[in-house]
Amino acid sequence: MAAAAAVAAAAAEPWPELELAERERRRELLLTGPGLEERVKAAGGRLPPRLFTLPLLHYLEVSGCGSLRAPGPGLAQGLPQLHSLVLRRNALGPGLSPELGPLPALRVLDLSGNALEALPPGEGLGPAEPPGLPQLQSLNLSGNRLRELPADLARCAPRLQSLNLTGNRLDAFPAELFRPGALPLLSELAAADNRLRELSPDIARLASLKTLDLSNNQLTEIPAELADCPKLKEINFRGNKLRDKRLEKMVGGCQTKSILEYLRAGGRGGRSKGRQEGSEKEDRKKRRERKQRRESGEGEDEVADSARMILKILHVSENPTPLTIRVSPEVRDVRPYVVGAIVRGMDLQPGNVLRRFLNCQTKLHDDLCEKRTAATIATHDLQAVRGPLLYAARPPEDLKIMPLGRREAKAKELVKQLQLEAEEQRKQKKRQSVSGLHRYLHLLDGKENYPCLVDAEGDVISFPPITNSEKTKIKKTTCNLFLEVTSATSLQLCKDIMDNLILKMVELNKSTSENKEEDTLSDTEPGASHGLSDPNLDLRSGKDGQCSLVVEQVRVVDLEGSLKVVYPSKADLVTIPAYVTVVR
């Protein structure tokens, strides 16, 4: 009784955000920050009951609270008009009790970055009959510990359009997910970085599927029926050990259209017996030839090198003109953490490689960067970067930048314009949920100064978390890049995201090299600033597809020159794929 009374007393503590939302009849509410942690902990790991007395709320976000273990009873009854519910980076789990639904108006649900293990009836998303989430369009369950999906997911959310399951522990999809007519509107399905062993041919029943990401799983086959998905435009099966080695190579570098045509024509499993036997004979012949070369002493290096990617670390001491980022003290209260790196040797020219590289950044922003709320990535054409760089904070009316694809503008005007565009876009699409732009524009609310990265010519080349500059925009001809990651959360998060970005670049360059007719990467561009100090360091492909990237260390110092961080250090780029060799 005493414990219950203590929890009730803690829940009754003042919540100024709720008082303000109630007084101003707000439709959007964001709860975050260190103060939230203590208040939720005092309330027994749940949200205060008073929150569920704001029936006008359309958008509710509670993020980054390690004390929040359950939303608390009363949410469904108290927030009937809720369109968007964002509960990311909390400690929800192992289930949701009581279950979230019914929420009849909910369109966006983000439960990413929690500790959910299962979502069974009574401890999950809501009832199946009648549907607990009848209007739900977007469901993000990435970064949890889910071992299985609820079998009644399709009945609970029959209008689902986007489902993100990346970074869980799933080994299979429930059969009910692919039953005829189950999810007629589902267009995006992402389940990368799980433990999926099999993909059912019934996936072809997802008539609206446009994007499918099942990279880094344990799949050995891709069903030929996948080619029957009428609207499928983009697939990703990289990181799976497919039995059909030709198909495995194709998914590493070919366009979706080519892969689907291969599956449609037969591929492994769907091809005729004669074609399959012929292919197996050809494979056996190649294996015999490789064995003979090894036994004769030839081709030993070929076997070792053909699957390898060399990642060379160039230390500051080896580079006569290292790039440095100086940090002004005023960023401490705005966005204090920054990490930089230079990568040389990228080949962005063939086919859709540049678009794939940009897509990699987008996925990192959505997942690890948590819609840019935890961190922001920026990539620049090194040839246009003039160092040393200054990471500073300036008043919104003084900060000028030429944003990507726009004319030069002051930051205050730019943010206002982006907000207007986002609101107009929301009205045109007749949605009540907050658009992607709003998800990170609010991070600047109440800030007297905005963070920016300024080059030696006084030009702002980056305005996180909003935009890069047109001045340093990367192009197909770009082969040397300057990368930056900024965060208001932690320095280690910046380094972890930089690790992931560079490894994505390694993977992309490797697949590009393997699928080019001539295994040659672009040389360093003549006249690029901060040139390599070692004239013997060659960025060309080695024989049989071996290729190299060079990562130059970038130092971050204070205005007095004292070192704050250098990347990559010995502790960075440690967890790497087997095909990558890091030369330090």
C-alpha positions as CSV (number, residue, x, y, z in Angstrom):
1,M,0.0,0.0,0.0
2,A,2.8,2.4,0.9
3,A,4.6,1.7,-2.4
4,A,1.4,2.3,-4.4
5,A,0.8,5.5,-2.5
6,A,4.4,6.6,-3.3
7,V,3.9,5.9,-7.0
8,A,0.6,7.8,-7.0
9,A,2.2,10.8,-5.3
10,A,5.1,10.8,-7.8
11,A,2.6,10.6,-10.7
12,A,0.9,13.7,-9.3
13,E,4.0,15.8,-9.4
14,P,3.9,18.9,-11.6
15,W,4.4,18.3,-15.4
16,P,4.7,21.8,-16.9
17,E,4.6,20.4,-20.4
18,L,1.2,18.9,-19.8
19,E,-0.1,22.0,-18.1
20,L,1.0,24.1,-21.1
21,A,-0.5,21.6,-23.6
22,E,-3.8,21.7,-21.8
23,R,-3.9,25.5,-21.5
24,E,-3.0,26.1,-25.1
25,R,-5.1,23.2,-26.4
26,R,-2.1,21.8,-28.2
27,R,-2.4,18.9,-30.7
28,E,1.3,18.0,-30.6
29,L,3.4,17.1,-27.5
30,L,7.1,16.1,-27.2
31,L,8.5,14.8,-23.9
32,T,12.2,14.2,-23.7
33,G,15.3,15.2,-21.8
34,P,17.0,14.3,-18.5
35,G,14.1,15.7,-16.3
36,L,11.7,13.2,-17.9
37,E,13.9,10.3,-16.8
38,E,13.5,11.1,-13.1
39,R,9.8,11.9,-13.2
40,V,8.9,8.7,-15.1
41,K,11.1,6.7,-12.7
42,A,9.3,8.2,-9.8
43,A,5.9,7.3,-11.4
44,G,6.8,3.6,-11.5
45,G,8.2,3.5,-15.1
46,R,4.9,4.7,-16.6
47,L,3.6,7.9,-18.1
48,P,1.5,10.1,-15.8
49,P,-2.3,9.6,-15.9
50,R,-2.8,13.3,-16.5
51,L,-1.3,12.8,-20.0
52,F,-4.3,10.7,-21.0
53,T,-6.7,13.6,-20.2
54,L,-5.6,15.6,-23.3
55,P,-8.1,14.3,-25.9
56,L,-7.1,16.9,-28.5
57,L,-3.6,15.4,-29.0
58,H,-2.8,14.3,-32.5
59,Y,0.9,13.7,-32.1
60,L,2.7,12.4,-29.0
61,E,6.4,11.6,-28.7
62,V,8.2,10.3,-25.7
63,S,11.8,9.4,-26.5
64,G,15.1,8.6,-24.9
65,C,13.7,7.7,-21.5
66,G,15.4,4.6,-20.0
67,S,12.9,4.5,-17.2
68,L,9.8,4.1,-19.4
69,R,8.9,0.4,-19.3
70,A,5.2,0.7,-20.2
71,P,3.0,3.5,-21.5
72,G,0.5,3.0,-18.7
73,P,-3.3,2.3,-18.7
74,G,-5.7,4.8,-20.1
75,L,-3.8,5.7,-23.3
76,A,-6.4,4.3,-25.7
77,Q,-9.4,5.7,-23.8
78,G,-7.8,9.1,-23.2
79,L,-6.3,9.9,-26.6
80,P,-9.0,8.9,-29.1
81,Q,-7.8,11.4,-31.8
82,L,-4.1,10.4,-31.7
83,H,-2.7,10.0,-35.2
84,S,1.0,9.6,-34.4
85,L,2.6,7.8,-31.4
86,V,6.4,7.9,-31.1
87,L,7.9,5.9,-28.2
88,R,11.4,5.3,-29.5
89,R,14.6,4.8,-27.5
90,N,12.9,3.9,-24.2
91,A,12.9,0.7,-22.2
92,L,9.5,-0.8,-23.3
93,G,9.3,-4.5,-22.9
94,P,9.3,-7.4,-22.9
95,G,5.7,-6.9,-24.0
96,L,3.2,-4.0,-23.9
97,S,0.9,-4.4,-21.0
98,P,-1.8,-3.3,-21.2
99,E,-1.9,-3.5,-25.0
100,L,-1.8,-0.2,-26.9
101,G,-5.0,-0.4,-28.9
102,P,-7.7,0.2,-29.8
103,L,-6.5,3.5,-31.2
104,P,-9.0,4.1,-34.1
105,A,-7.3,7.2,-35.6
106,L,-3.6,6.1,-35.2
107,R,-1.7,6.3,-38.5
108,V,2.0,6.2,-37.4
109,L,3.4,4.1,-34.6
110,D,7.2,4.1,-33.8
111,L,8.4,1.7,-31.1
112,S,12.0,1.5,-32.3
113,G,14.9,1.2,-30.0
114,N,13.2,-0.5,-27.1
115,A,13.5,-3.9,-25.4
116,L,10.4,-5.6,-26.9
117,E,10.7,-9.4,-27.1
118,A,7.1,-10.4,-28.1
119,L,3.8,-8.8,-28.8
120,P,1.2,-11.4,-28.0
121,P,-2.5,-10.7,-27.6
122,G,-3.2,-8.8,-24.4
123,E,0.5,-7.6,-24.3
124,G,0.9,-6.2,-27.8
125,L,-0.4,-3.7,-30.3
126,G,-4.1,-4.2,-29.9
127,P,-7.0,-6.6,-30.6
128,A,-7.4,-8.3,-34.0
129,E,-11.2,-8.3,-34.1
130,P,-12.3,-5.6,-34.5
131,P,-9.0,-4.2,-35.6
132,G,-7.2,-2.4,-32.8
133,L,-5.3,-0.1,-35.2
134,P,-7.7,0.1,-38.2
135,Q,-6.0,3.2,-39.8
136,L,-2.4,2.4,-39.0
137,Q,-0.1,3.1,-42.1
138,S,3.4,3.0,-40.6
139,L,4.8,0.7,-38.0
140,N,8.4,0.9,-36.9
141,L,9.6,-2.0,-34.6
142,S,13.3,-1.8,-35.5
143,G,16.1,-2.1,-32.9
144,N,14.1,-4.4,-30.5
145,R,14.6,-8.0,-29.5
146,L,11.6,-9.5,-31.2
147,R,11.9,-13.3,-31.9
148,E,8.5,-13.5,-33.6
149,L,5.8,-11.2,-35.0
150,P,2.2,-11.5,-33.7
151,A,0.3,-13.8,-36.0
152,D,-2.7,-11.4,-36.0
153,L,-0.7,-8.3,-37.1
154,A,-2.4,-8.1,-40.4
155,R,-5.8,-8.3,-38.8
156,C,-4.9,-5.7,-36.2
157,A,-3.5,-3.3,-38.8
158,P,-5.1,-4.1,-42.1
159,R,-4.2,-0.8,-43.8
160,L,-0.5,-1.0,-43.1
161,Q,1.7,0.5,-45.8
162,S,5.2,0.5,-44.1
163,L,6.6,-2.1,-41.8
164,N,10.2,-1.8,-40.4
165,L,11.6,-4.8,-38.5
166,T,15.3,-4.1,-38.9
167,G,17.6,-5.2,-36.1
168,N,15.6,-7.8,-34.3
169,R,16.0,-11.6,-33.8
170,L,13.3,-12.9,-36.2
171,D,13.9,-16.2,-37.9
172,A,10.7,-16.3,-39.8
173,F,7.6,-14.3,-40.9
174,P,4.2,-15.6,-39.7
175,A,2.4,-17.3,-42.5
176,E,-0.7,-15.1,-41.8
177,L,1.3,-12.0,-43.0
178,F,1.2,-13.3,-46.6
179,R,-2.3,-14.8,-46.7
180,P,-4.4,-13.6,-49.7
181,G,-5.6,-10.0,-49.1
182,A,-4.0,-9.8,-45.6
183,L,-2.0,-6.5,-46.2
184,P,-3.2,-5.2,-49.6
185,L,-1.6,-1.8,-49.1
186,L,1.9,-2.8,-47.8
187,S,4.5,-1.1,-50.0
188,E,7.6,-1.2,-47.8
189,L,8.9,-4.2,-45.8
190,A,12.3,-3.9,-44.1
191,A,13.7,-6.7,-42.0
192,A,17.5,-6.4,-42.4
193,D,19.8,-7.6,-39.7
194,N,17.6,-10.4,-38.4
195,R,18.0,-14.2,-38.5
196,L,15.6,-15.1,-41.3
197,R,16.3,-18.5,-42.7
198,E,13.5,-18.7,-45.3
199,L,11.3,-16.5,-47.4
200,S,7.9,-17.9,-48.3
201,P,6.9,-17.9,-52.0
202,D,3.6,-16.5,-50.7
203,I,5.3,-13.1,-50.4
204,A,4.1,-12.6,-54.0
205,R,0.6,-12.0,-52.5
206,L,1.7,-8.6,-51.3
207,A,0.3,-6.9,-54.4
208,S,1.5,-3.4,-53.4
209,L,5.0,-4.2,-52.3
210,K,7.5,-1.7,-53.8
211,T,10.6,-2.0,-51.5
212,L,11.9,-5.1,-49.8
213,D,15.1,-5.1,-47.6
214,L,16.1,-8.5,-46.2
215,S,19.9,-7.8,-46.1
216,N,22.1,-9.5,-43.5
217,N,20.0,-12.4,-42.7
218,Q,20.5,-16.2,-43.1
219,L,18.6,-16.8,-46.3
220,T,19.9,-19.4,-48.7
221,E,17.2,-19.1,-51.4
222,I,15.2,-16.3,-52.9
223,P,11.9,-17.7,-54.2
224,A,11.3,-17.2,-57.9
225,E,7.7,-16.1,-57.0
226,L,9.2,-12.8,-55.8
227,A,9.3,-11.8,-59.4
228,D,5.5,-12.0,-59.5
229,C,5.2,-9.0,-57.2
230,P,3.7,-6.5,-59.7
231,K,5.0,-3.3,-58.2
232,L,8.3,-4.3,-56.8
233,K,11.0,-1.7,-57.6
234,E,13.8,-2.1,-55.1
235,I,15.2,-5.2,-53.2
236,N,18.2,-5.8,-51.0
237,F,19.4,-9.3,-50.2
238,R,23.1,-8.4,-49.5
239,G,24.7,-10.2,-46.7
240,N,22.9,-13.5,-47.2
241,K,24.7,-16.7,-48.1
242,L,22.7,-17.8,-51.2
243,R,23.3,-21.2,-52.7
244,D,23.0,-19.8,-56.2
245,K,26.4,-18.0,-56.3
246,R,25.5,-16.2,-59.5
247,L,22.5,-14.8,-57.8
248,E,24.5,-14.0,-54.7
249,K,26.8,-11.9,-56.9
250,M,23.9,-10.2,-58.6
251,V,22.3,-9.1,-55.4
252,G,25.6,-7.5,-54.4
253,G,25.6,-5.1,-57.4
254,C,22.9,-5.5,-60.0
255,Q,19.8,-3.5,-60.3
256,T,16.5,-4.9,-59.0
257,K,15.2,-5.3,-62.6
258,S,18.0,-7.6,-63.5
259,I,17.6,-9.7,-60.4
260,L,13.9,-10.1,-60.9
261,E,14.4,-11.0,-64.6
262,Y,16.9,-13.7,-63.5
263,L,14.4,-15.1,-61.0
264,R,11.6,-14.9,-63.6
265,A,13.7,-16.8,-66.1
266,G,14.2,-19.6,-63.6
267,G,17.3,-19.1,-61.5
268,R,18.2,-21.8,-59.0
269,G,15.2,-23.7,-57.8
270,G,12.9,-22.5,-60.6
271,R,15.0,-23.5,-63.6
272,S,14.5,-26.6,-65.6
273,K,16.3,-29.8,-64.5
274,G,18.5,-29.7,-67.6
275,R,19.6,-26.1,-67.1
276,Q,20.2,-26.8,-63.4
277,E,22.4,-29.8,-64.1
278,G,24.3,-27.8,-66.7
279,S,25.0,-25.1,-64.2
280,E,26.1,-27.6,-61.6
281,K,28.5,-29.1,-64.2
282,E,29.9,-25.7,-64.9
283,D,30.4,-25.0,-61.2
284,R,32.2,-28.3,-60.7
285,K,34.5,-27.5,-63.7
286,K,35.4,-24.1,-62.2
287,R,36.1,-25.7,-58.8
288,R,38.4,-28.3,-60.4
289,E,40.3,-25.5,-62.3
290,R,40.7,-23.5,-59.1
291,K,41.9,-26.6,-57.3
292,Q,44.5,-27.3,-60.0
293,R,45.8,-23.8,-59.9
294,R,46.2,-24.0,-56.1
295,E,48.0,-27.4,-56.3
296,S,50.4,-26.0,-58.9
297,G,51.1,-23.0,-56.8
298,E,49.3,-20.6,-59.0
299,G,46.3,-18.6,-57.9
300,E,47.0,-18.9,-54.2
301,D,46.9,-15.1,-53.9
302,E,43.9,-15.0,-56.2
303,V,41.7,-17.0,-53.8
304,A,42.8,-15.0,-50.8
305,D,42.5,-11.6,-52.5
306,S,39.5,-11.9,-54.7
307,A,37.1,-11.7,-51.8
308,R,39.0,-9.1,-49.9
309,M,38.7,-5.4,-49.5
310,I,41.6,-3.4,-48.1
311,L,40.8,-0.5,-45.8
312,K,44.0,1.6,-45.3
313,I,44.1,4.0,-42.4
314,L,46.3,7.0,-43.0
315,H,47.4,8.6,-39.7
316,V,47.7,12.3,-39.1
317,S,51.5,11.8,-38.6
318,E,51.7,10.4,-42.1
319,N,49.9,13.2,-43.8
320,P,51.6,16.6,-44.2
321,T,48.3,18.4,-44.6
322,P,45.8,16.7,-42.4
323,L,42.3,18.2,-42.2
324,T,41.4,19.6,-38.8
325,I,38.1,20.7,-37.2
326,R,38.3,23.4,-34.6
327,V,35.4,23.6,-32.2
328,S,34.0,26.8,-30.6
329,P,32.8,26.6,-27.0
330,E,29.3,27.9,-27.8
331,V,28.3,24.6,-29.4
332,R,28.5,22.9,-26.0
333,D,24.9,24.0,-25.3
334,V,23.6,23.3,-28.8
335,R,25.1,20.2,-30.4
336,P,28.5,19.4,-28.7
337,Y,29.7,16.3,-30.5
338,V,31.4,16.1,-33.9
339,V,33.5,13.5,-35.6
340,G,35.1,13.7,-39.1
341,A,36.9,11.5,-41.6
342,I,38.2,11.5,-45.1
343,V,37.6,8.5,-47.4
344,R,39.4,8.2,-50.7
345,G,38.8,5.8,-53.6
346,M,35.0,5.7,-53.9
347,D,33.6,4.9,-57.3
348,L,30.2,6.5,-57.7
349,Q,30.1,6.6,-61.5
350,P,28.6,3.3,-62.6
351,G,24.9,2.9,-63.0
352,N,22.9,3.8,-59.9
353,V,25.8,3.6,-57.4
354,L,25.4,7.3,-56.3
355,R,21.7,6.8,-55.6
356,R,22.5,3.6,-53.6
357,F,25.1,5.5,-51.6
358,L,22.5,8.2,-50.8
359,N,20.0,5.5,-49.9
360,C,22.5,4.1,-47.4
361,Q,22.7,7.4,-45.7
362,T,18.9,7.7,-45.6
363,K,18.6,4.3,-44.0
364,L,21.3,5.1,-41.4
365,H,19.4,8.4,-40.6
366,D,16.2,6.4,-40.2
367,D,17.7,3.7,-38.0
368,L,20.9,4.4,-36.0
369,C,20.4,8.2,-36.2
370,E,16.7,7.8,-35.2
371,K,15.3,10.1,-37.8
372,R,18.2,12.5,-37.1
373,T,17.1,13.1,-33.5
374,A,20.1,11.2,-32.1
375,A,22.7,12.2,-34.8
376,T,23.1,13.6,-38.3
377,I,25.4,12.5,-41.2
378,A,26.8,14.9,-43.8
379,T,28.9,13.9,-46.8
380,H,30.9,16.3,-48.9
381,D,33.0,16.3,-52.1
382,L,36.5,16.7,-50.6
383,Q,37.7,18.7,-53.6
384,A,35.3,21.5,-52.6
385,V,36.3,21.5,-48.9
386,R,38.7,24.2,-47.8
387,G,40.3,23.5,-44.4
388,P,40.8,24.0,-41.6
389,L,37.1,23.8,-40.6
390,L,35.3,25.5,-37.7
391,Y,32.4,23.9,-35.9
392,A,30.5,26.8,-34.3
393,A,27.1,28.1,-33.3
394,R,25.6,31.2,-34.7
395,P,22.3,33.2,-34.2
396,P,19.7,32.0,-36.8
397,E,19.5,35.5,-38.3
398,D,23.3,35.6,-38.9
399,L,23.9,32.0,-40.2
400,K,23.8,31.9,-44.0
401,I,24.0,28.8,-46.2
402,M,23.3,27.7,-49.7
403,P,21.2,24.6,-49.0
404,L,21.1,21.6,-51.4
405,G,19.1,22.6,-54.4
406,R,18.2,26.0,-53.1
407,R,19.4,29.6,-53.2
408,E,21.4,31.1,-50.3
409,A,19.3,31.9,-47.3
410,K,19.6,32.7,-43.6
411,A,19.0,29.8,-41.3
412,K,16.0,31.4,-39.7
413,E,14.3,32.0,-43.0
414,L,15.2,28.5,-44.2
415,V,13.8,26.7,-41.2
416,K,10.6,28.7,-41.5
417,Q,10.3,27.9,-45.2
418,L,10.9,24.2,-44.5
419,Q,8.2,24.2,-41.8
420,L,5.7,25.8,-44.2
421,E,6.6,23.3,-47.0
422,A,6.2,20.4,-44.6
423,E,2.8,21.7,-43.4
424,E,1.6,22.2,-47.0
425,Q,2.8,18.8,-48.0
426,R,0.8,17.3,-45.0
427,K,-2.3,19.1,-46.1
428,Q,-2.0,18.0,-49.7
429,K,-1.7,14.4,-48.7
430,K,-4.5,14.8,-46.3
431,R,-2.6,13.5,-43.4
432,Q,-2.7,14.5,-39.8
433,S,0.6,12.9,-38.9
434,V,3.8,14.9,-38.6
435,S,5.9,14.8,-41.8
436,G,9.5,13.7,-42.0
437,L,10.7,17.3,-42.0
438,H,8.9,18.0,-38.7
439,R,10.6,15.1,-37.0
440,Y,13.9,16.9,-36.8
441,L,13.1,20.6,-37.3
442,H,11.8,20.7,-33.7
443,L,15.3,19.9,-32.5
444,L,16.2,23.5,-33.0
445,D,13.2,24.9,-31.1
446,G,14.2,27.3,-28.4
447,K,17.8,27.4,-29.5
448,E,19.4,30.8,-29.4
449,N,22.2,29.6,-31.7
450,Y,22.3,27.1,-34.5
451,P,25.2,24.7,-35.1
452,C,27.2,25.0,-38.4
453,L,30.4,23.8,-40.0
454,V,32.4,26.7,-41.7
455,D,35.2,26.3,-44.1
456,A,38.4,28.4,-44.4
457,E,36.7,30.7,-46.9
458,G,34.0,31.6,-44.3
459,D,31.3,29.6,-46.1
460,V,28.9,27.4,-44.1
461,I,29.1,23.9,-45.6
462,S,26.9,22.1,-43.1
463,F,23.9,23.1,-41.0
464,P,23.0,20.0,-38.9
465,P,20.5,18.5,-38.5
466,I,18.9,20.3,-41.5
467,T,21.0,20.4,-44.6
468,N,24.4,20.4,-46.4
469,S,25.7,23.1,-48.7
470,E,25.4,23.0,-52.5
471,K,29.0,24.1,-52.5
472,T,30.3,20.7,-51.4
473,K,27.5,18.5,-52.9
474,I,28.8,15.0,-54.0
475,K,28.4,14.0,-57.6
476,K,29.0,11.0,-59.7
477,T,32.5,12.2,-60.4
478,T,33.3,12.4,-56.7
479,C,35.8,9.8,-55.5
480,N,37.2,11.5,-52.4
481,L,34.8,12.4,-49.6
482,F,34.8,14.3,-46.3
483,L,32.3,12.8,-43.8
484,E,31.0,14.3,-40.7
485,V,28.7,13.1,-37.9
486,T,27.3,15.4,-35.3
487,S,25.2,14.7,-32.2
488,A,23.7,16.2,-29.1
489,T,23.6,12.7,-27.5
490,S,27.2,11.3,-27.2
491,L,30.6,11.2,-28.9
492,Q,30.6,7.4,-29.0
493,L,27.3,7.5,-30.9
494,C,29.0,9.7,-33.5
495,K,31.9,7.2,-33.8
496,D,29.6,4.2,-34.1
497,I,27.6,5.8,-36.9
498,M,30.8,6.8,-38.7
499,D,31.9,3.1,-38.4
500,N,28.7,2.0,-40.0
501,L,28.8,4.6,-42.8
502,I,32.4,3.7,-43.8
503,L,31.6,0.0,-43.8
504,K,28.6,0.7,-46.0
505,M,30.9,2.5,-48.4
506,V,33.3,-0.5,-48.3
507,E,30.4,-2.9,-49.2
508,L,29.2,-0.6,-52.0
509,N,32.7,-0.2,-53.5
510,K,33.3,-3.9,-53.3
511,S,30.1,-4.7,-55.2
512,T,30.8,-2.0,-57.7
513,S,34.3,-3.4,-58.4
514,E,33.0,-7.0,-58.7
515,N,30.4,-6.0,-61.3
516,K,32.5,-3.7,-63.5
517,E,33.9,-5.1,-66.8
518,E,37.3,-3.7,-65.8
519,D,38.1,-3.9,-62.2
520,T,39.4,-0.4,-61.8
521,L,38.6,2.2,-59.2
522,S,38.9,6.0,-59.8
523,D,42.3,7.4,-59.0
524,T,42.6,10.3,-56.7
525,E,41.5,13.5,-58.4
526,P,44.3,15.8,-59.4
527,G,44.6,19.0,-57.5
528,A,42.3,17.8,-54.6
529,S,43.0,19.5,-51.3
530,H,44.7,17.5,-48.5
531,G,46.4,15.1,-50.9
532,L,47.9,11.8,-49.9
533,S,51.3,12.0,-48.4
534,D,52.4,8.6,-49.7
535,P,53.0,8.7,-53.5
536,N,53.2,4.9,-53.6
537,L,49.8,4.4,-52.1
538,D,47.7,3.1,-54.9
539,L,43.9,3.1,-54.9
540,R,43.5,1.0,-58.0
541,S,41.8,-2.4,-57.8
542,G,44.1,-5.3,-57.2
543,K,43.8,-8.3,-59.5
544,D,40.5,-10.2,-59.5
545,G,38.5,-7.6,-57.9
546,Q,40.5,-6.7,-54.8
547,C,40.2,-3.0,-54.2
548,S,41.1,-0.4,-51.6
549,L,39.7,2.6,-49.7
550,V,41.8,5.0,-47.8
551,V,40.5,6.5,-44.6
552,E,42.4,9.6,-43.4
553,Q,42.3,10.6,-39.8
554,V,40.6,13.9,-39.0
555,R,41.4,15.7,-35.7
556,V,38.9,17.6,-33.7
557,V,40.5,20.3,-31.5
558,D,39.4,23.2,-29.3
559,L,40.3,26.8,-30.3
560,E,43.6,26.5,-28.3
561,G,44.5,23.4,-30.4
562,S,44.0,20.8,-27.6
563,L,42.9,17.5,-29.0
564,K,39.3,16.5,-28.3
565,V,39.0,13.4,-30.6
566,V,40.7,11.8,-33.6
567,Y,38.9,9.4,-35.9
568,P,39.5,6.6,-36.7
569,S,41.5,5.7,-33.6
570,K,42.7,2.2,-32.7
571,A,39.3,1.6,-31.0
572,D,37.4,2.4,-34.2
573,L,36.6,0.1,-37.1
574,V,37.2,-2.9,-35.0
575,T,34.1,-5.0,-35.7
576,I,34.3,-5.5,-39.5
577,P,33.2,-8.1,-42.0
578,A,35.4,-11.1,-42.8
579,Y,36.2,-9.8,-46.3
580,V,37.7,-6.5,-45.0
581,T,41.3,-6.1,-44.0
582,V,42.1,-3.0,-42.1
583,V,45.7,-1.8,-42.5
584,R,46.6,0.6,-39.7
